[in-house]
Amino acid sequence: MMSRPTLAMITVTLLLCAQAHTCRAEASPTQQWIQILESDAPLSARAQACQRLGEFGTPAAVPVLAATLDHEVLGVYARAGLERIPGPEAAGALRGALEQTRGMSRIGVMHSLAALRDEGAVPTLCTLAGDSDPDTAQAALLALGRIGNDRAVARVRQALSRG
C-alpha cells in the first residue's frame, strides 16, 4: 500500500505530464497552419490558415500573419486572425503595419486597431486623421472614435469643429 505523500507525488507528476502533452499538441497545429500560409498552397488554403491561426494560433503566428497584411486578398484574413490572437504582439504588429501599408490595406489595419481598441495606436491615428487622402483621414477618425480614450476623443472633436 502506498503512503499519502507518495500517492500525491504520483498524481502531481501525472498532471504535469498531461499538461506538457497538451501544450505540445496545441503548438503543433499552429506550426502546421503557419507552414500552409508560408507555402505556395492555393489561395483558399492560405486564407483558411489565417482563419485557423486566429482561432487556435499563438503569438508565434503573429509575424507570419503580419507579413501578409499588405496582400490584396489574404490581408483581410490576416487582420481577422490577428484580431483574435491574445496578447500585445498582435496589436503591435498592426501598429507597425500602419507605416508599411497604403490604401485599403491601411484602412483595414485601422479598422482592426479600432476593433482591438488599441490605445497604443492613438498617436499614429491622430497623425493619419490629418492625411490628405479623405478615406484615410476618415478611417483614422472612426478608429479614434472607437478607441475612445481622452486623446482620441479630443482629436475627433478637433476634426469635427473644423468641419
N, C-alpha and C positions, 0 to 999 in steps of 0.2 A: 504494500500500500504506500502511495506517495504522500509526502507531507504537504501541507498547505503552501509553504513558500515555493516548493518545487513545482507544484501544480500551477501556481500563479506565474512563475517564471516561464513555464512552457506555454501558457496561454498568451502571455505578452509577446513571446517570440513568434508564435503563430500569427498573431495580429500584425506584427511588424512585417513579417514576410508577405502576408496578404496585401498590406498597404504598398509595399515596394513593387509587388507584381502588378497591382492596379496602376501605379504611376507609370511603369514601363509600358503597359498596354495603352494608356492614354497618349503617350508621346508618339507611339508608332503611327497611329492614323494621321497625326499632324504632319509627320515626315512624309507619309505617302501622298497626302494632298499637296504638299509643297513640291514634291517631285513631279507630280502631274502638272502643276501650274508652271513650273520652270521648263517643261518639256515642249516638244512640238506636237502635243496632243491636239485633237480638234478643238476649236473654239468653245464648243458646248461643254466639253470635258473640263477645260480650264475654268470656265465660268462656274461650273459645279464645284470645282476645287475651291474657288474663292468663297462660295457659299458655305461649304463644309468647314473651311478654316474659320469662318465667322461663328459657326455653331460649336465646333469642337476644338478650335485651334488654341494654341498657347501663344505667349508673347514671341516665341521663336518664329511664328508665321508673319509677324509684323513687317520685317524688311522685305520679304518676298511680295506681300500684298502692296506695300508702298511703292515698290518698283513698277507696279502695274497701273498705278493711278492715272498715268497720262495716256493709257491705251484707250482708243476710241470706244471700244465695246467693253472690255474687261475692267476698265476703270470704275464703272458703276458697281460691278460685282465686288471689286476690291474694296471700295469705300464701304459698302454694306457689310463686308466681312470685318473691316477694321472697327466699325461702329460697335460690333458685338464682342470684340476681344477685350476682356477686362484688363485694367492696369493702365498706367500712364504712357506706355510705349506707343499705343495706337494713336492717341491724341497727339503725341509728339511727332509721329510720322505725318499725320495730316497737317499739322502746323508747318512742318518742313516743306510739304508739297505746295503750300501757298506760294512759295517763292519759285517753284520749278514748273508749275503748270500755268496754262493760259486758257482763255476762252471758257468753254463749257466745262472742261475738266476742273478748272479753278473754281468755278461757281459751284460745281458739285462738291468739291472739297469744303467750301464754306458751309454748304448745307449740312455736311457731315459734322463739322465742328459745332454747328448750332445744335444738331441733334444730341451731341455729347455735352452741350453747354460748357464748352471748354474755355474757362476764363483766361487761360494762358494765350489764347489766340486773339484776345481783345486788342492789344496794341497794333498788331498787323491788320486786323479787320478795320480798326479806326483809320489807318492809313488808306486802305483799299476803299473805304467809304467815300473818299475824295477822288477816286480814279476817274480818268477822262472817259472811260467806257461806261455808259449808263447801266448796262447789265451787271457789270462787276460791282459798281457802286451800290446798286440796288440790292444785290445778293449780300454784300457786306453789311449793309444796314439791317437787312432782315435777320442775318445771323447775330448781329449785335443785339437786336431786339429780343431774340430768343434766349441769348445768354443772360441778358438782363441784370448784370451787376451794375454798380454805380457808374463806372467809367463808360460802359457800353450804352447805358441809358442816356447819359449826358451827351454822347456823340450823336445818338439818334435824335435827341431833342434839338441839337445844334443844326443838324441837317434839315429837320422839319421847319425850323424857324427861318431857314434860308429859302425854303420852298423848293 
